[in-house]
Amino acid sequence: MSAERIDHAAKAREWNDAASGPVPSVNDASALAAIAQVHATLALVEQQRAGNLIAYVASAQEAAVSPEDFAWLEKVAGQIREALGLT
């Protein structure tokens, strides 16, 4: 399995376009649309996770009182940057 990040939003659009174009049968179009839906759902999950991480960091920063409390923030910040495609 590859560690490469998959752009699920782009994949959803790609598969949806394929389902909307000329396909051999209705069953093929349905299968392509189902694959598009899977990628769209995964894209939403990734965005929700990023939102949850941001909310978690925001609430944790209010409670942090020592430098050690901030050590994990850089790791989480990296995950947020990656989730938002900023790395």
Buried (B, 14 or more C-beta within 10 A) or exposed (E): EEEEEEEBBEBBBBBBEBBEEEBEEEEEBEBBBEBBBBBBEBBEEBBEEBEEBBEEBEEBEEEBEEEEEEEEBEEBEEBBEEBEEEE
